[in-house]
């Protein structure tokens, strides 16, 4: 680009002032010109303390808007030229300028977008440019002001608009911004419309309030996902985003990407119920209703329990129940309600009573807290309540990938008790999955090593080393033979 175009605004000012003065546009064409420009500086005076009470409210709003405009403009040009700014430094600088300028009856120091754009377009990039601008303004106030009195206001407006053309071109970025992030685009549009129709100060306030509202709404309705395992790895990803992802058998892994607080905890609970496919409270109530009817049939003699199961009408076998050896030893008392443990029911089988009990296909639930940045006391209480609701219907709940401050907060808020213990927390999802599969693999098997030890204690005979090694090898082979997981 030709160097002369870099200073075109200055040349336009000089030429337009000369033409306006020579032709005398004001008298011949009634054109608007700058006219009188005051020269010199006012004498410094002490502030009038009696006005503080009257101007406190307005001064506060002006300070907030002035600071917001200064930082916003600074960030625009910092992004354009690839450097960073310190908001605290800008705040201190504005405060010092206003204290010093207030003694000389100056206007509030701030940032003018148009003047900043003019300086940037002329090549000003460092603090030296600001010093030169201040020197030029001082010379204009003291000496050159008289020479610019004939300059037309239309020329000044043209210079400002020409230097703001880059800002106006940003309107064409709206479709691109909409495709990139719809919420940020809405914030931009709301702030722009409010600034145009309500003024810059109120417009910025509307923009800030609208942005805070979007933040609150986004935390109340965050992203969540059901995770699955990448086969033969310890990596877990969203099953809707990635292909060939396998969910561990009988396990649901739920990731919640938001703080768990009073505003999002209901959303957390509802989406958790949605991904598991049943409401634990409803399942518990249906089971209690079915069990109550079964207990009545048992007391009437229409159903009876034996070591081989439950017999209906004294003749037809019912395999929907598991034998309870301890129940035969207890004395039946009609005044004491029968507990569920006394009659173990397979609720996924066909029941002899007309009660529809929702079937459950999982036995474990893992909550991934890797993206939970904080949790409040309401969130702690609801999470604890949800865990109890699932565990009373036989579903174990585990919390993984948590931050240390989350665990400390939950402990402070009384999260742990006799039922909800700290051993439900695991550092990684894979650790929890391995523990779950190991527990399910051996839940119906007795440990042969423990049997040998018990036998040794009863007979007072030493345990053969060869038998111990054989048993250990068997257990290790069974562990390593589990496909899809790395131990």
Secondary structure, 3 states (H helix, E strand, C coil): CCHHHHCHHHHHHHHHHHHHHHHCHHHHHCCCECCCCCCCCCCCCCCCHHHHHHHHHHHHHHHHHHHHHHHHHHHHHHHHHCCCCCHHHHHHHHHHHHHHHHCCCCCCCCCCHHHHHHHHHCCCCCHHHHHHHHHHHHHHHHCHHHHHCCCEHHHHHHHHHHHCHHHHHHHHHHHHHHHHCHHHHHHHHHHHHHHHHHCHHHHHHHHHHHHHHHHHHHHHCCEEEEEEEECCCCCEEECCCCCCEECCCCEEEEEEECCECCCCHHHHHHHHHHHHCCCHHHHHHHHHHHHHHHHHHHHHCCEEEECCEEEECCCEEECCEECCCCHHHCCCCCCCCCCHHHCEECCCCCCCCCCCCCCCCCCEEEEECCCCCCECHHHHHHHHHHHHHHHCCCCEEEEECCCHHHHHHHHHCCCCCCCCCHHHEECCHHHHHHHHHHHHHHCCCCCHHHHHHHHHHHHCCCCCHHHHHHHHHHHHHHHHCCCCCCC
